[in-house]
């Protein structure tokens, strides 16, 4: 576990982290069940919520919606004009979570692929 913590300590110490926040949802026993990161492009500009995840043992209990709403609020506090999320259309759980948190789907965008 130390490697993971050290990695996040490095990210948090970087100059880029000043415009980012990491949020989590804990259950009563202190276990983290959901996590999200937000990245602000600055006052009055859109912010990105990426990544967001819920531990597989805790899905279906609203934790994803809770952390997503908290992430949008954190972006608002950072001065973001809006919040953007990206999810594959095949990821039904992610889409349902983002919609439940108040996001609306836009037209699908094809990924770019570089052939080797």
Backbone atoms as SQL, in Angstrom:
CREATE TABLE atoms (id INTEGER PRIMARY KEY, chain TEXT, resi INTEGER, resn TEXT, atom TEXT, x REAL, y REAL, z REAL);
INSERT INTO atoms VALUES
  (1, 'A', 1, 'UNK', 'N', 0.823, -1.195, 0.000),
  (2, 'A', 1, 'UNK', 'CA', 0.000, 0.000, 0.000),
  (3, 'A', 1, 'UNK', 'C', 0.864, 1.255, 0.000),
  (4, 'A', 2, 'UNK', 'N', 2.040, 1.194, 0.530),
  (5, 'A', 2, 'UNK', 'CA', 2.913, 2.370, 0.607),
  (6, 'A', 2, 'UNK', 'C', 3.204, 2.951, -0.773),
  (7, 'A', 3, 'UNK', 'N', 3.389, 2.118, -1.791),
  (8, 'A', 3, 'UNK', 'CA', 3.669, 2.618, -3.135),
  (9, 'A', 3, 'UNK', 'C', 2.530, 3.490, -3.632),
  (10, 'A', 4, 'UNK', 'N', 1.291, 3.056, -3.410),
  (11, 'A', 4, 'UNK', 'CA', 0.131, 3.844, -3.820),
  (12, 'A', 4, 'UNK', 'C', 0.134, 5.196, -3.123),
  (13, 'A', 5, 'UNK', 'N', 0.326, 5.205, -1.824),
  (14, 'A', 5, 'UNK', 'CA', 0.328, 6.458, -1.071),
  (15, 'A', 5, 'UNK', 'C', 1.462, 7.351, -1.543),
  (16, 'A', 6, 'UNK', 'N', 2.646, 6.793, -1.732),
  (17, 'A', 6, 'UNK', 'CA', 3.776, 7.589, -2.200),
  (18, 'A', 6, 'UNK', 'C', 3.480, 8.208, -3.558),
  (19, 'A', 7, 'UNK', 'N', 2.824, 7.456, -4.429),
  (20, 'A', 7, 'UNK', 'CA', 2.462, 7.987, -5.740),
  (21, 'A', 7, 'UNK', 'C', 1.547, 9.184, -5.628),
  (22, 'A', 8, 'UNK', 'N', 0.535, 9.097, -4.763),
  (23, 'A', 8, 'UNK', 'CA', -0.381, 10.223, -4.594),
  (24, 'A', 8, 'UNK', 'C', 0.290, 11.394, -3.895),
  (25, 'A', 9, 'UNK', 'N', 1.227, 11.107, -2.991),
  (26, 'A', 9, 'UNK', 'CA', 1.973, 12.196, -2.349),
  (27, 'A', 9, 'UNK', 'C', 2.772, 12.966, -3.401),
  (28, 'A', 10, 'UNK', 'N', 3.338, 12.250, -4.372),
  (29, 'A', 10, 'UNK', 'CA', 4.088, 12.907, -5.446),
  (30, 'A', 10, 'UNK', 'C', 3.170, 13.785, -6.287),
  (31, 'A', 11, 'UNK', 'N', 2.005, 13.254, -6.615),
  (32, 'A', 11, 'UNK', 'CA', 1.041, 14.038, -7.403),
  (33, 'A', 11, 'UNK', 'C', 0.604, 15.264, -6.614),
  (34, 'A', 12, 'UNK', 'N', 0.285, 15.076, -5.348),
  (35, 'A', 12, 'UNK', 'CA', -0.195, 16.186, -4.522),
  (36, 'A', 12, 'UNK', 'C', 0.870, 17.262, -4.334),
  (37, 'A', 13, 'UNK', 'N', 2.132, 16.886, -4.420),
  (38, 'A', 13, 'UNK', 'CA', 3.216, 17.856, -4.255),
  (39, 'A', 13, 'UNK', 'C', 3.540, 18.602, -5.548),
  (40, 'A', 14, 'UNK', 'N', 2.980, 18.159, -6.651),
  (41, 'A', 14, 'UNK', 'CA', 3.292, 18.791, -7.941),
  (42, 'A', 14, 'UNK', 'C', 2.524, 20.104, -8.097),
  (43, 'A', 15, 'UNK', 'N', 3.051, 21.010, -8.925),
  (44, 'A', 15, 'UNK', 'CA', 2.352, 22.286, -9.131),
  (45, 'A', 15, 'UNK', 'C', 0.984, 22.125, -9.793),
  (46, 'A', 16, 'UNK', 'N', 0.766, 21.034, -10.499),
  (47, 'A', 16, 'UNK', 'CA', -0.516, 20.810, -11.175),
  (48, 'A', 16, 'UNK', 'C', -1.639, 20.498, -10.200),
  (49, 'A', 17, 'UNK', 'N', -1.295, 20.017, -9.026),
  (50, 'A', 17, 'UNK', 'CA', -2.323, 19.587, -8.086),
  (51, 'A', 17, 'UNK', 'C', -3.047, 20.752, -7.425),
  (52, 'A', 18, 'UNK', 'N', -2.537, 21.952, -7.552),
  (53, 'A', 18, 'UNK', 'CA', -3.196, 23.109, -6.962),
  (54, 'A', 18, 'UNK', 'C', -4.592, 23.325, -7.499),
  (55, 'A', 19, 'UNK', 'N', -4.866, 22.839, -8.706),
  (56, 'A', 19, 'UNK', 'CA', -6.181, 23.002, -9.319),
  (57, 'A', 19, 'UNK', 'C', -6.965, 21.691, -9.320),
  (58, 'A', 20, 'UNK', 'N', -6.570, 20.746, -8.468),
  (59, 'A', 20, 'UNK', 'CA', -7.232, 19.446, -8.425),
  (60, 'A', 20, 'UNK', 'C', -7.674, 19.132, -6.998),
  (61, 'A', 21, 'UNK', 'N', -8.625, 18.228, -6.891),
  (62, 'A', 21, 'UNK', 'CA', -9.067, 17.739, -5.591),
  (63, 'A', 21, 'UNK', 'C', -9.367, 16.248, -5.726),
  (64, 'A', 22, 'UNK', 'N', -9.115, 15.502, -4.661),
  (65, 'A', 22, 'UNK', 'CA', -9.478, 14.092, -4.584),
  (66, 'A', 22, 'UNK', 'C', -10.523, 13.981, -3.480),
  (67, 'A', 23, 'UNK', 'N', -11.665, 13.377, -3.800),
  (68, 'A', 23, 'UNK', 'CA', -12.746, 13.214, -2.831),
  (69, 'A', 23, 'UNK', 'C', -13.024, 11.732, -2.643),
  (70, 'A', 24, 'UNK', 'N', -13.492, 11.366, -1.447),
  (71, 'A', 24, 'UNK', 'CA', -13.899, 9.976, -1.267),
  (72, 'A', 24, 'UNK', 'C', -15.121, 9.899, -0.364),
  (73, 'A', 25, 'UNK', 'N', -15.792, 8.765, -0.462),
  (74, 'A', 25, 'UNK', 'CA', -16.943, 8.461, 0.385),
  (75, 'A', 25, 'UNK', 'C', -16.530, 7.282, 1.252),
  (76, 'A', 26, 'UNK', 'N', -16.717, 7.433, 2.560),
  (77, 'A', 26, 'UNK', 'CA', -16.387, 6.365, 3.500),
  (78, 'A', 26, 'UNK', 'C', -17.662, 5.822, 4.124),
  (79, 'A', 27, 'UNK', 'N', -17.637, 4.530, 4.423),
  (80, 'A', 27, 'UNK', 'CA', -18.733, 3.940, 5.185),
  (81, 'A', 27, 'UNK', 'C', -18.422, 4.108, 6.661),
  (82, 'A', 28, 'UNK', 'N', -19.362, 3.754, 7.519),
  (83, 'A', 28, 'UNK', 'CA', -19.229, 3.941, 8.957),
  (84, 'A', 28, 'UNK', 'C', -17.947, 3.403, 9.562),
  (85, 'A', 29, 'UNK', 'N', -17.394, 2.328, 8.995),
  (86, 'A', 29, 'UNK', 'CA', -16.170, 1.741, 9.551),
  (87, 'A', 29, 'UNK', 'C', -14.905, 2.423, 9.032),
  (88, 'A', 30, 'UNK', 'N', -15.068, 3.461, 8.200),
  (89, 'A', 30, 'UNK', 'CA', -13.918, 4.194, 7.675),
  (90, 'A', 30, 'UNK', 'C', -13.375, 3.680, 6.366),
  (91, 'A', 31, 'UNK', 'N', -13.948, 2.592, 5.842),
  (92, 'A', 31, 'UNK', 'CA', -13.503, 2.081, 4.548),
  (93, 'A', 31, 'UNK', 'C', -13.940, 3.011, 3.429),
  (94, 'A', 32, 'UNK', 'N', -13.017, 3.317, 2.535),
  (95, 'A', 32, 'UNK', 'CA', -13.344, 4.136, 1.369),
  (96, 'A', 32, 'UNK', 'C', -14.100, 3.258, 0.381),
  (97, 'A', 33, 'UNK', 'N', -15.312, 3.703, -0.015),
  (98, 'A', 33, 'UNK', 'CA', -16.139, 2.914, -0.927),
  (99, 'A', 33, 'UNK', 'C', -16.267, 3.563, -2.300),
  (100, 'A', 34, 'UNK', 'N', -15.964, 4.866, -2.392),
  (101, 'A', 34, 'UNK', 'CA', -16.023, 5.568, -3.681),
  (102, 'A', 34, 'UNK', 'C', -14.997, 6.692, -3.665),
  (103, 'A', 35, 'UNK', 'N', -14.490, 7.010, -4.855),
  (104, 'A', 35, 'UNK', 'CA', -13.468, 8.054, -4.966),
  (105, 'A', 35, 'UNK', 'C', -13.623, 8.774, -6.304),
  (106, 'A', 36, 'UNK', 'N', -13.267, 10.040, -6.316),
  (107, 'A', 36, 'UNK', 'CA', -13.304, 10.817, -7.562),
  (108, 'A', 36, 'UNK', 'C', -12.221, 11.888, -7.498),
  (109, 'A', 37, 'UNK', 'N', -11.731, 12.257, -8.656),
  (110, 'A', 37, 'UNK', 'CA', -10.772, 13.358, -8.768),
  (111, 'A', 37, 'UNK', 'C', -11.383, 14.420, -9.666),
  (112, 'A', 38, 'UNK', 'N', -11.087, 15.673, -9.361),
  (113, 'A', 38, 'UNK', 'CA', -11.522, 16.779, -10.216),
  (114, 'A', 38, 'UNK', 'C', -10.316, 17.637, -10.569),
  (115, 'A', 39, 'UNK', 'N', -10.372, 18.201, -11.762),
  (116, 'A', 39, 'UNK', 'CA', -9.288, 19.014, -12.291),
  (117, 'A', 39, 'UNK', 'C', -9.892, 20.295, -12.841),
  (118, 'A', 40, 'UNK', 'N', -9.482, 21.426, -12.318),
  (119, 'A', 40, 'UNK', 'CA', -9.998, 22.715, -12.757),
  (120, 'A', 40, 'UNK', 'C', -9.047, 23.349, -13.763),
  (121, 'A', 41, 'UNK', 'N', -9.612, 23.955, -14.792),
  (122, 'A', 41, 'UNK', 'CA', -8.812, 24.682, -15.789),
  (123, 'A', 41, 'UNK', 'C', -8.723, 26.157, -15.419),
  (124, 'A', 42, 'UNK', 'N', -9.278, 26.529, -14.267),
  (125, 'A', 42, 'UNK', 'CA', -9.210, 27.913, -13.805),
  (126, 'A', 42, 'UNK', 'C', -10.575, 28.563, -13.719),
  (127, 'A', 43, 'UNK', 'N', -10.596, 29.693, -13.079),
  (128, 'A', 43, 'UNK', 'CA', -11.822, 30.465, -12.860),
  (129, 'A', 43, 'UNK', 'C', -12.570, 30.695, -14.168),
  (130, 'A', 44, 'UNK', 'N', -13.864, 30.349, -14.170),
  (131, 'A', 44, 'UNK', 'CA', -14.709, 30.601, -15.331),
  (132, 'A', 44, 'UNK', 'C', -14.532, 29.627, -16.488),
  (133, 'A', 45, 'UNK', 'N', -13.748, 28.581, -16.283),
  (134, 'A', 45, 'UNK', 'CA', -13.521, 27.595, -17.345),
  (135, 'A', 45, 'UNK', 'C', -14.076, 26.245, -16.902),
  (136, 'A', 46, 'UNK', 'N', -14.360, 25.349, -17.842),
  (137, 'A', 46, 'UNK', 'CA', -14.896, 24.036, -17.469),
  (138, 'A', 46, 'UNK', 'C', -13.897, 23.236, -16.631),
  (139, 'A', 47, 'UNK', 'N', -14.433, 22.386, -15.780),
  (140, 'A', 47, 'UNK', 'CA', -13.609, 21.477, -14.983),
  (141, 'A', 47, 'UNK', 'C', -13.931, 20.041, -15.362),
  (142, 'A', 48, 'UNK', 'N', -12.983, 19.153, -15.112),
  (143, 'A', 48, 'UNK', 'CA', -13.128, 17.744, -15.469),
  (144, 'A', 48, 'UNK', 'C', -13.232, 16.888, -14.220),
  (145, 'A', 49, 'UNK', 'N', -14.191, 15.990, -14.206),
  (146, 'A', 49, 'UNK', 'CA', -14.338, 15.000, -13.150),
  (147, 'A', 49, 'UNK', 'C', -13.825, 13.688, -13.742),
  (148, 'A', 50, 'UNK', 'N', -12.659, 13.258, -13.306),
  (149, 'A', 50, 'UNK', 'CA', -12.044, 12.060, -13.891),
  (150, 'A', 50, 'UNK', 'C', -10.838, 11.670, -13.067),
  (151, 'A', 51, 'UNK', 'N', -10.722, 10.488, -12.586),
  (152, 'A', 51, 'UNK', 'CA', -11.656, 9.366, -12.675),
  (153, 'A', 51, 'UNK', 'C', -12.625, 9.363, -11.491),
  (154, 'A', 52, 'UNK', 'N', -13.610, 8.496, -11.578),
  (155, 'A', 52, 'UNK', 'CA', -14.556, 8.249, -10.498),
  (156, 'A', 52, 'UNK', 'C', -14.767, 6.748, -10.454),
  (157, 'A', 53, 'UNK', 'N', -14.814, 6.205, -9.279),
  (158, 'A', 53, 'UNK', 'CA', -15.049, 4.771, -9.166),
  (159, 'A', 53, 'UNK', 'C', -15.657, 4.406, -7.832),
  (160, 'A', 54, 'UNK', 'N', -16.356, 3.283, -7.829),
  (161, 'A', 54, 'UNK', 'CA', -16.969, 2.737, -6.618),
  (162, 'A', 54, 'UNK', 'C', -16.474, 1.304, -6.480),
  (163, 'A', 55, 'UNK', 'N', -16.054, 0.944, -5.267),
  (164, 'A', 55, 'UNK', 'CA', -15.594, -0.416, -5.009),
  (165, 'A', 55, 'UNK', 'C', -16.708, -1.394, -5.375),
  (166, 'A', 56, 'UNK', 'N', -16.332, -2.481, -6.015),
  (167, 'A', 56, 'UNK', 'CA', -17.332, -3.421, -6.536),
  (168, 'A', 56, 'UNK', 'C', -18.255, -3.985, -5.453),
  (169, 'A', 57, 'UNK', 'N', -17.786, -4.079, -4.237),
  (170, 'A', 57, 'UNK', 'CA', -18.635, -4.604, -3.160),
  (171, 'A', 57, 'UNK', 'C', -19.657, -3.595, -2.655),
  (172, 'A', 58, 'UNK', 'N', -19.563, -2.356, -3.137),
  (173, 'A', 58, 'UNK', 'CA', -20.429, -1.293, -2.609),
  (174, 'A', 58, 'UNK', 'C', -21.243, -0.595, -3.702),
  (175, 'A', 59, 'UNK', 'N', -21.312, -1.203, -4.866),
  (176, 'A', 59, 'UNK', 'CA', -22.069, -0.594, -5.964),
  (177, 'A', 59, 'UNK', 'C', -23.562, -0.769, -5.744),
  (178, 'A', 60, 'UNK', 'N', -24.328, 0.167, -6.303),
  (179, 'A', 60, 'UNK', 'CA', -25.780, 0.089, -6.208),
  (180, 'A', 60, 'UNK', 'C', -26.361, 0.698, -4.935),
  (181, 'A', 61, 'UNK', 'N', -25.543, 1.416, -4.168),
  (182, 'A', 61, 'UNK', 'CA', -26.009, 2.025, -2.925),
  (183, 'A', 61, 'UNK', 'C', -25.987, 3.550, -2.959),
  (184, 'A', 62, 'UNK', 'N', -25.729, 4.134, -4.131),
  (185, 'A', 62, 'UNK', 'CA', -25.747, 5.585, -4.264),
  (186, 'A', 62, 'UNK', 'C', -24.420, 6.276, -3.979),
  (187, 'A', 63, 'UNK', 'N', -23.368, 5.501, -3.687),
  (188, 'A', 63, 'UNK', 'CA', -22.076, 6.113, -3.371),
  (189, 'A', 63, 'UNK', 'C', -21.484, 6.854, -4.573),
  (190, 'A', 64, 'UNK', 'N', -21.669, 6.319, -5.766),
  (191, 'A', 64, 'UNK', 'CA', -21.154, 6.973, -6.974),
  (192, 'A', 64, 'UNK', 'C', -21.833, 8.314, -7.200),
  (193, 'A', 65, 'UNK', 'N', -23.132, 8.348, -7.013),
  (194, 'A', 65, 'UNK', 'CA', -23.883, 9.601, -7.156),
  (195, 'A', 65, 'UNK', 'C', -23.425, 10.608, -6.109),
  (196, 'A', 66, 'UNK', 'N', -23.226, 10.150, -4.885),
  (197, 'A', 66, 'UNK', 'CA', -22.788, 11.031, -3.807),
  (198, 'A', 66, 'UNK', 'C', -21.428, 11.646, -4.109),
  (199, 'A', 67, 'UNK', 'N', -20.452, 10.829, -4.501),
  (200, 'A', 67, 'UNK', 'CA', -19.114, 11.354, -4.761),
  (201, 'A', 67, 'UNK', 'C', -19.110, 12.227, -6.021),
  (202, 'A', 68, 'UNK', 'N', -19.959, 11.911, -6.995),
  (203, 'A', 68, 'UNK', 'CA', -20.037, 12.731, -8.214),
  (204, 'A', 68, 'UNK', 'C', -20.620, 14.106, -7.906),
  (205, 'A', 69, 'UNK', 'N', -21.665, 14.156, -7.101),
  (206, 'A', 69, 'UNK', 'CA', -22.235, 15.454, -6.702),
  (207, 'A', 69, 'UNK', 'C', -21.228, 16.259, -5.880),
  (208, 'A', 70, 'UNK', 'N', -20.507, 15.584, -5.003),
  (209, 'A', 70, 'UNK', 'CA', -19.471, 16.261, -4.225),
  (210, 'A', 70, 'UNK', 'C', -18.365, 16.796, -5.118),
  (211, 'A', 71, 'UNK', 'N', -18.016, 16.034, -6.144),
  (212, 'A', 71, 'UNK', 'CA', -16.979, 16.460, -7.084),
  (213, 'A', 71, 'UNK', 'C', -17.425, 17.696, -7.860),
  (214, 'A', 72, 'UNK', 'N', -18.679, 17.715, -8.289),
  (215, 'A', 72, 'UNK', 'CA', -19.205, 18.884, -8.996),
  (216, 'A', 72, 'UNK', 'C', -19.191, 20.108, -8.073),
  (217, 'A', 73, 'UNK', 'N', -19.517, 19.917, -6.806),
  (218, 'A', 73, 'UNK', 'CA', -19.478, 21.023, -5.837),
  (219, 'A', 73, 'UNK', 'C', -18.045, 21.521, -5.640),
  (220, 'A', 74, 'UNK', 'N', -17.083, 20.597, -5.607),
  (221, 'A', 74, 'UNK', 'CA', -15.676, 20.993, -5.465),
  (222, 'A', 74, 'UNK', 'C', -15.228, 21.821, -6.664),
  (223, 'A', 75, 'UNK', 'N', -15.662, 21.441, -7.857),
  (224, 'A', 75, 'UNK', 'CA', -15.322, 22.233, -9.050),
  (225, 'A', 75, 'UNK', 'C', -15.932, 23.628, -8.963),
  (226, 'A', 76, 'UNK', 'N', -17.153, 23.700, -8.466),
  (227, 'A', 76, 'UNK', 'CA', -17.807, 25.002, -8.288),
  (228, 'A', 76, 'UNK', 'C', -16.985, 25.867, -7.331),
  (229, 'A', 77, 'UNK', 'N', -16.511, 25.269, -6.242),
  (230, 'A', 77, 'UNK', 'CA', -15.684, 25.993, -5.273),
  (231, 'A', 77, 'UNK', 'C', -14.360, 26.461, -5.891),
  (232, 'A', 78, 'UNK', 'N', -13.857, 25.707, -6.865),
  (233, 'A', 78, 'UNK', 'CA', -12.621, 26.083, -7.561),
  (234, 'A', 78, 'UNK', 'C', -12.874, 27.120, -8.652),
  (235, 'A', 79, 'UNK', 'N', -14.140, 27.510, -8.839),
  (236, 'A', 79, 'UNK', 'CA', -14.482, 28.543, -9.819),
  (237, 'A', 79, 'UNK', 'C', -14.800, 28.036, -11.207),
  (238, 'A', 80, 'UNK', 'N', -14.958, 26.731, -11.359),
  (239, 'A', 80, 'UNK', 'CA', -15.251, 26.178, -12.678),
  (240, 'A', 80, 'UNK', 'C', -16.619, 26.649, -13.170),
  (241, 'A', 81, 'UNK', 'N', -16.712, 26.884, -14.477),
  (242, 'A', 81, 'UNK', 'CA', -17.977, 27.321, -15.074),
  (243, 'A', 81, 'UNK', 'C', -18.941, 26.159, -15.271),
  (244, 'A', 82, 'UNK', 'N', -18.399, 24.954, -15.369),
  (245, 'A', 82, 'UNK', 'CA', -19.201, 23.756, -15.585),
  (246, 'A', 82, 'UNK', 'C', -18.348, 22.545, -15.248),
  (247, 'A', 83, 'UNK', 'N', -18.981, 21.384, -15.245),
  (248, 'A', 83, 'UNK', 'CA', -18.276, 20.133, -14.973),
  (249, 'A', 83, 'UNK', 'C', -18.488, 19.189, -16.142),
  (250, 'A', 84, 'UNK', 'N', -17.425, 18.535, -16.543),
  (251, 'A', 84, 'UNK', 'CA', -17.465, 17.601, -17.670),
  (252, 'A', 84, 'UNK', 'C', -17.031, 16.227, -17.176),
  (253, 'A', 85, 'UNK', 'N', -17.723, 15.199, -17.643),
  (254, 'A', 85, 'UNK', 'CA', -17.323, 13.820, -17.379),
  (255, 'A', 85, 'UNK', 'C', -17.228, 13.104, -18.719),
  (256, 'A', 86, 'UNK', 'N', -16.444, 12.063, -18.756),
  (257, 'A', 86, 'UNK', 'CA', -16.331, 11.238, -19.970),
  (258, 'A', 86, 'UNK', 'C', -16.487, 9.784, -19.561),
  (259, 'A', 87, 'UNK', 'N', -17.306, 9.070, -20.268),
  (260, 'A', 87, 'UNK', 'CA', -17.492, 7.648, -19.995),
  (261, 'A', 87, 'UNK', 'C', -17.847, 6.939, -21.299),
  (262, 'A', 88, 'UNK', 'N', -17.375, 5.721, -21.418),
  (263, 'A', 88, 'UNK', 'CA', -17.730, 4.920, -22.586),
  (264, 'A', 88, 'UNK', 'C', -19.225, 4.633, -22.549),
  (265, 'A', 89, 'UNK', 'N', -19.883, 4.725, -23.690),
  (266, 'A', 89, 'UNK', 'CA', -21.334, 4.495, -23.719),
  (267, 'A', 89, 'UNK', 'C', -21.681, 3.065, -23.312),
  (268, 'A', 90, 'UNK', 'N', -20.739, 2.139, -23.436),
  (269, 'A', 90, 'UNK', 'CA', -20.981, 0.763, -23.029),
  (270, 'A', 90, 'UNK', 'C', -20.922, 0.591, -21.514),
  (271, 'A', 91, 'UNK', 'N', -20.407, 1.583, -20.795),
  (272, 'A', 91, 'UNK', 'CA', -20.309, 1.511, -19.346),
  (273, 'A', 91, 'UNK', 'C', -21.625, 1.997, -18.741),
  (274, 'A', 92, 'UNK', 'N', -22.598, 1.112, -18.723),
  (275, 'A', 92, 'UNK', 'CA', -23.952, 1.447, -18.319),
  (276, 'A', 92, 'UNK', 'C', -24.004, 1.982, -16.891),
  (277, 'A', 93, 'UNK', 'N', -23.208, 1.414, -16.001),
  (278, 'A', 93, 'UNK', 'CA', -23.201, 1.856, -14.612),
  (279, 'A', 93, 'UNK', 'C', -22.710, 3.286, -14.477),
  (280, 'A', 94, 'UNK', 'N', -21.652, 3.628, -15.206),
  (281, 'A', 94, 'UNK', 'CA', -21.123, 4.993, -15.150),
  (282, 'A', 94, 'UNK', 'C', -22.150, 5.982, -15.692),
  (283, 'A', 95, 'UNK', 'N', -22.750, 5.645, -16.807),
  (284, 'A', 95, 'UNK', 'CA', -23.754, 6.537, -17.414),
  (285, 'A', 95, 'UNK', 'C', -24.904, 6.755, -16.428),
  (286, 'A', 96, 'UNK', 'N', -25.403, 5.677, -15.831),
  (287, 'A', 96, 'UNK', 'CA', -26.510, 5.794, -14.872),
  (288, 'A', 96, 'UNK', 'C', -26.104, 6.652, -13.676),
  (289, 'A', 97, 'UNK', 'N', -24.875, 6.498, -13.205),
  (290, 'A', 97, 'UNK', 'CA', -24.403, 7.288, -12.063),
  (291, 'A', 97, 'UNK', 'C', -24.347, 8.761, -12.412),
  (292, 'A', 98, 'UNK', 'N', -23.761, 9.097, -13.553),
  (293, 'A', 98, 'UNK', 'CA', -23.639, 10.500, -13.943),
  (294, 'A', 98, 'UNK', 'C', -25.009, 11.138, -14.174),
  (295, 'A', 99, 'UNK', 'N', -25.927, 10.415, -14.784),
  (296, 'A', 99, 'UNK', 'CA', -27.284, 10.940, -15.003),
  (297, 'A', 99, 'UNK', 'C', -27.975, 11.151, -13.651),
  (298, 'A', 100, 'UNK', 'N', -27.827, 10.184, -12.734),
  (299, 'A', 100, 'UNK', 'CA', -28.436, 10.320, -11.404),
  (300, 'A', 100, 'UNK', 'C', -27.873, 11.524, -10.645),
  (301, 'A', 101, 'UNK', 'N', -26.627, 11.887, -10.946),
  (302, 'A', 101, 'UNK', 'CA', -25.991, 13.029, -10.272),
  (303, 'A', 101, 'UNK', 'C', -26.321, 14.355, -10.952),
  (304, 'A', 102, 'UNK', 'N', -27.103, 14.303, -12.048),
  (305, 'A', 102, 'UNK', 'CA', -27.543, 15.538, -12.689),
  (306, 'A', 102, 'UNK', 'C', -26.881, 15.864, -14.017),
  (307, 'A', 103, 'UNK', 'N', -25.989, 15.025, -14.493),
  (308, 'A', 103, 'UNK', 'CA', -25.357, 15.255, -15.796),
  (309, 'A', 103, 'UNK', 'C', -26.289, 14.785, -16.904),
  (310, 'A', 104, 'UNK', 'N', -26.113, 15.333, -18.088),
  (311, 'A', 104, 'UNK', 'CA', -26.893, 14.875, -19.233),
  (312, 'A', 104, 'UNK', 'C', -25.930, 14.425, -20.323),
  (313, 'A', 105, 'UNK', 'N', -26.352, 13.410, -21.045),
  (314, 'A', 105, 'UNK', 'CA', -25.503, 12.839, -22.100),
  (315, 'A', 105, 'UNK', 'C', -25.546, 13.712, -23.351),
  (316, 'A', 106, 'UNK', 'N', -24.426, 13.835, -23.965),
  (317, 'A', 106, 'UNK', 'CA', -24.301, 14.517, -25.257),
  (318, 'A', 106, 'UNK', 'C', -24.096, 13.467, -26.329),
  (319, 'A', 107, 'UNK', 'N', -23.971, 13.910, -27.560),
  (320, 'A', 107, 'UNK', 'CA', -23.728, 12.974, -28.654),
  (321, 'A', 107, 'UNK', 'C', -22.429, 12.215, -28.408),
  (322, 'A', 108, 'UNK', 'N', -22.422, 10.961, -28.815),
  (323, 'A', 108, 'UNK', 'CA', -21.217, 10.145, -28.646),
  (324, 'A', 108, 'UNK', 'C', -20.087, 10.686, -29.510),
  (325, 'A', 109, 'UNK', 'N', -18.884, 10.536, -28.996),
  (326, 'A', 109, 'UNK', 'CA', -17.678, 10.953, -29.710),
  (327, 'A', 109, 'UNK', 'C', -16.823, 9.715, -29.912),
  (328, 'A', 110, 'UNK', 'N', -16.411, 9.490, -31.134),
  (329, 'A', 110, 'UNK', 'CA', -15.577, 8.320, -31.426),
  (330, 'A', 110, 'UNK', 'C', -14.167, 8.532, -30.875),
  (331, 'A', 111, 'UNK', 'N', -13.608, 7.486, -30.308),
  (332, 'A', 111, 'UNK', 'CA', -12.231, 7.540, -29.829),
  (333, 'A', 111, 'UNK', 'C', -11.284, 7.509, -31.022),
  (334, 'A', 112, 'UNK', 'N', -10.129, 8.078, -30.789),
  (335, 'A', 112, 'UNK', 'CA', -9.067, 8.009, -31.791),
  (336, 'A', 112, 'UNK', 'C', -8.249, 6.772, -31.523),
  (337, 'A', 113, 'UNK', 'N', -7.836, 6.106, -32.572),
  (338, 'A', 113, 'UNK', 'CA', -7.069, 4.895, -32.440),
  (339, 'A', 113, 'UNK', 'C', -5.868, 4.979, -33.359),
  (340, 'A', 114, 'UNK', 'N', -4.707, 4.713, -32.829),
  (341, 'A', 114, 'UNK', 'CA', -3.495, 4.721, -33.640),
  (342, 'A', 114, 'UNK', 'C', -3.115, 3.291, -33.927),
  (343, 'A', 115, 'UNK', 'N', -3.133, 2.927, -35.184),
  (344, 'A', 115, 'UNK', 'CA', -2.764, 1.575, -35.592),
  (345, 'A', 115, 'UNK', 'C', -1.253, 1.444, -35.562),
  (346, 'A', 116, 'UNK', 'N', -0.765, 0.319, -35.053),
  (347, 'A', 116, 'UNK', 'CA', 0.686, 0.086, -35.044),
  (348, 'A', 116, 'UNK', 'C', 1.148, -0.523, -36.339);
